[in-house]
């Protein structure tokens, strides 16, 4: 599935694209509403993430033009303003969701998934993603983890940490990288938070705990075998 990310700030587009890629989405970017309209005329996107305040053509006007050509594409609006009028105006245009800046990229991706599911875009296209590493089985789609057939009851952050490490197995992951990707760019904690979660995760994994290797002075690596 391909998302069109529309925002006049390259930093925000890049941030959203990074998290979208991690969730398995392909992305294309537009720097303003006019460019978004032109791109949507040439290609159908599964969902559009649209900023409101932009040069050339604002987000509301861009959505109105896009709807003339593609009346069914789901749209999530981004705005630094959270006034009720803006929200109502967006929903009147057929916008599917409205997110106020500053926002959590992870929450935005959850909203993307929810909108796609409601619109029926994800539907049968989503295949079950399961990774089996010896006695460890990770079902990303169902958000389930089991060791030797016994399902584990992990905390939300333990799931996120394990999923990220399994997706990047065999790669040396620095503490800074893990904190940035799992806790987010706005995390104000320290390395001890990560180390504590690694300790708890190893305890949960039991006989598979040795799959997480400590790299002294660097971070951790989830072994492929």
Secondary structure, DSSP 4 states (H G I P E B T S, - for coil): -EEEEE-S-HHHHHHHHHHHHHTT-EEEEESSHHHHHHHHHHS--SEEEEESS-SSS-HHHHHHHHHHH-SS-EEEEEES---HHHHHHHHHTT-SEEEESS--HHHHHHHHHHHHHHHTSSGGG----EEEETTEEEETTTTEEEETTEEP---HHHHHHHHHHHHTTTS-EEHHHHIIIII-TT----HHHHHHHHHHHHHHHGGGGGGEEEETTTEEEE---
